[in-house]
Amino acid sequence: AQTVTQSQPEMSVQEAETVTLSCTYDTSESNYYLFWYKQPPSRQMILVIRQEAYKQQNATENRFSVNFQKAAKSFSLKISDSQLGDTAMYFCAFMNTNTGNQFYFGTGTSLTVIP
Amino acid sequence: EPEVTQTPSHQVTQMGQEVILRCVPISNHLYFYWYRQILGQKVEFLVSFYNNEISEKSEIFDDQFSVERPDGSNFTLKIRSTKLEDSAMYFCASGDWGADTQYFGPGTRLTVL
């Protein structure tokens, strides 16, 4: 079974600073996808970034980047130049196409950006 | 930009009543999903749907639950006889032909009294 672990229930960062959110996962599969979703107080799930496991290059999306370490099964999210609008719950998710494309989510990290 | 939409945003019902949660996936998507999130907990997979049939379902998705794509645009989740523990946020998601990314709707908050 796939499991996703987010070991930081809460984090805070000063506005304009950089913060890294941790995620580890466990799988026996070699081909899969990893995601970070953001859930602001409105509770809508918003896709932040996606990484294909077969790609060695780390994904980036503007101020968001990941550090994907496949051997260590680690997938951390770095947010640069943090903004107040980044305050949200962040969920790491794993998807394996061999299991019907269902997502396995971590328990989330609540990030607060402090002005 | 196309979005997944869900109605209603909040549904309050009495225990034992039937509820139908509605979703309109992104129009050219082929894969559809329901997830739920009990308050303070992680998002859990319920069911995936492709080619007019269920492709995967979790242990949560028991006989009380059903899904349907009644027309070309809607995707519904029905709970036949709601229980208190069904109170949660229910998210619909859809994915395109590659099914390697899922786009979530804003969720329906279901409160069972």
Chai-1 contact restraints between the chains, C-beta under 6 A:
chainA,res_idxA,chainB,res_idxB,connection_type,confidence,min_distance_angstrom,max_distance_angstrom,comment,restraint_id
A,Y33,B,D100,contact,1.0,0.0,6.0,A-B,restraint_1
A,R43,B,M89,contact,1.0,0.0,6.0,A-B,restraint_2
A,R43,B,G107,contact,1.0,0.0,6.0,A-B,restraint_3
A,Q44,B,P106,contact,1.0,0.0,6.0,A-B,restraint_4
A,M45,B,F104,contact,1.0,0.0,6.0,A-B,restraint_5
A,R50,B,T101,contact,1.0,0.0,6.0,A-B,restraint_6
A,G100,B,S48,contact,1.0,0.0,6.0,A-B,restraint_7
A,G100,B,S55,contact,1.0,0.0,6.0,A-B,restraint_8
A,G100,B,E56,contact,1.0,0.0,6.0,A-B,restraint_9
A,N101,B,A99,contact,1.0,0.0,6.0,A-B,restraint_10
A,Q102,B,F45,contact,1.0,0.0,6.0,A-B,restraint_11
A,Q102,B,S48,contact,1.0,0.0,6.0,A-B,restraint_12
A,Q102,B,E56,contact,1.0,0.0,6.0,A-B,restraint_13
A,F105,B,K42,contact,1.0,0.0,6.0,A-B,restraint_14
A,F105,B,V43,contact,1.0,0.0,6.0,A-B,restraint_15
A,T107,B,K42,contact,1.0,0.0,6.0,A-B,restraint_16
